[in-house]
Amino acid sequence: MAKTSIKNHIRRMRFDAREMSQQQLADHIGVTRQTVNAIELGKHSPSLELAFLIADVFEQSVEDVFFRLNDKKKKP
């Protein structure tokens, strides 16, 4: 089975949220800015709990924030 890459729309959502910085998001969810950066770049997959916290900040579902690269239902 091929490895599935998890991608996200966090960067776009931060900018849609009045250009929220990585540090501001990190402060909201209780992690470091470096962790937010690693998640945005796909270098780190967040725990399920952290994924829900991120989605809550943007008032979105987890599925609207995160997606698998090979999903046919990807969002723009």
C-alpha positions as CSV (number, residue, x, y, z in Angstrom):
1,M,0.0,0.0,0.0
2,A,1.3,3.5,-0.9
3,K,2.1,5.9,1.8
4,T,-0.6,8.6,2.1
5,S,0.6,12.2,2.6
6,I,-1.5,14.4,4.9
7,K,-1.8,18.0,3.7
8,N,-3.6,21.0,5.1
9,H,-5.0,24.4,4.4
10,I,-3.6,26.0,7.6
11,R,-1.5,28.7,5.8
12,R,-4.5,29.8,3.7
13,M,-6.8,29.8,6.7
14,R,-4.4,31.8,8.8
15,F,-4.3,34.5,6.1
16,D,-8.1,34.4,5.7
17,A,-8.3,35.0,9.5
18,R,-6.9,38.5,9.3
19,E,-3.3,37.2,8.5
20,M,-3.0,35.3,11.8
21,S,0.7,34.6,12.4
22,Q,2.0,31.2,13.2
23,Q,2.8,32.4,16.7
24,Q,-0.8,33.5,17.3
25,L,-2.1,30.1,16.1
26,A,0.5,28.4,18.3
27,D,-0.7,30.4,21.3
28,H,-4.3,29.5,20.7
29,I,-3.6,25.8,20.6
30,G,-0.8,25.5,23.1
31,V,2.2,24.5,21.0
32,T,5.3,26.3,19.7
33,R,5.5,28.3,16.5
34,Q,7.9,25.7,15.3
35,T,5.3,23.0,15.7
36,V,2.8,25.0,13.7
37,N,5.4,25.5,11.0
38,A,6.2,21.8,10.8
39,I,2.5,20.9,10.6
40,E,1.9,23.5,7.8
41,L,4.8,22.2,5.8
42,G,3.7,18.6,6.2
43,K,6.8,17.6,8.2
44,H,4.7,16.7,11.3
45,S,1.3,15.2,11.5
46,P,-0.6,16.5,14.5
47,S,-2.4,14.3,17.0
48,L,-6.1,14.0,16.6
49,E,-6.7,16.2,19.6
50,L,-4.4,18.9,18.1
51,A,-6.1,18.6,14.7
52,F,-9.4,19.3,16.3
53,L,-8.0,22.3,18.2
54,I,-6.7,23.8,15.0
55,A,-10.0,23.2,13.2
56,D,-11.8,24.9,16.2
57,V,-9.7,28.0,15.9
58,F,-10.8,28.4,12.3
59,E,-14.4,27.3,13.0
60,Q,-14.0,24.5,10.4
61,S,-14.3,20.7,10.5
62,V,-11.1,18.7,10.6
63,E,-11.9,17.5,7.1
64,D,-11.9,21.1,5.9
65,V,-8.4,21.7,7.4
66,F,-6.6,18.4,6.6
67,F,-6.8,16.1,3.6
68,R,-4.9,13.2,2.1
69,L,-2.9,14.1,-1.0
70,N,-4.5,11.2,-2.9
71,D,-8.1,12.1,-1.9
72,K,-10.4,12.7,-4.8
73,K,-12.4,15.1,-2.7
74,K,-9.6,17.6,-2.1
75,K,-10.5,21.2,-1.5
76,P,-8.8,24.1,-3.2
